[in-house]
């Protein structure tokens, strides 16, 4: 059961990352703007 939860959570995180990246790409944000949140 715990492994299923971890797999589900991992899939959700990948999906959220993809949505955020696609949004920034749509807004034509530069590389710096896309990478800045990773620096925090």
Secondary structure, DSSP 8 states (H G I E B T S, - for coil): -HHHHHHHHHHHHHHHHHHHHHHHHHTT--HHHHHHGGG-
